[in-house]
Amino acid sequence: MQDEEVNFSELWRILWARKITIIGVTIVFSVAAIFFALSKPNIYKASVILTPVSSEGGVGGLASLAGKFGGLASMAGINLGSGGSDKTTLALEIIKSRSFLESFISKHNLLVPLMAASHWDDTTDELILDGDIYDQANNKWLRDVKAPKTPKPSLWEAYREFSDILYIDYDKKAATIVIDIEYYSPKLAQQWLEWLIADLNAFMSKQDFEEAQASINYLNKELSGIKVKAMETVFYQLIEEQTKNMMLISVKPEYVLKTIDPPQVPEERAKPNRGLIVILGTILGGMLSVFMVLLQNRQSK
């Protein structure tokens, strides 16, 4: 116990004797952390809360026929057992998929803001582009990259960049989905999120509409060769339900995901936490300076 007290006292004596060094190194790290924190651009987060659209109308009618005509419907390419939860899971996989996001980026011309932006100027409400990456005056890419990459970023690069700013949280128990987009510009983050939800619903409805139309075409074609009255009735029921389904698809803009809380333009930044950066930098500087003093003292013996 006495040895421990002596060692502690000796340690304190060494640190106190080199206090100027410790304080100096800690201050240097603190100042560096301040400059680093101030150099990081503000990031704003736009959020939307959604809920899965329940199966109803034509889809529900088709599901009610599954027990009777499931085998026949499968021949026609109709999935009678498709529930709302399965469609929601599919939608969330699609929204993260490379093909969907690449199409989204191309449709809304997001390549330049995604790959060339440096920060957002809140005084002029403008997105500032990095002049070393993109020449805005001449609409020319200036990136210095190695082959096979080109100065103009590929859609694959843009997809990966967009995936890094897109966050999805699905709570199955509460039946809620939270989707966030983090970006330099609060207005663009909100706009992109609105476009993303609208495009996803449109993509899913278009896909189901085309499937329903293809099923109706198939059933109408097969009707001409059916001679049994009971089978004709079955086909007409399937056609009727698919027609109802197509009608509901056409009149429901929020086909798969319904908005509970729409995205708003964020007024406060989400990142960076500059205070935390400075605190961590100061702590790191203090720890390193203490370690450096102790190491020098050990080597001098």
Secondary structure, DSSP 4 states (H G I P E B T S, - for coil): -HHHHHHHHHHHHHHHHTHHHHHHHHHHHHHHHHHHHHHSPPBEEEEEEEEEPPP-THHHHHHHTHHHHHHHHHHTT--TT--HHHHHHHHHHHHHSHHHHHHHHHHTT-HHHHHHEEEEETTTTEEEE-TTTEETTTTEE-----TT--SSPPHHHHHHHHHHHEEEEEETTTTEEEEEEEES-HHHHHHHHHHHHHHHHHHHHHHHHHHHHHHHHHHHHHHTT---HHHHHHHHHHHHHHHHHHHHHHH-SSSSEEEEE-----SS--B--HHHHHHHHHHHHHHHHHHHHHHHHHHH-
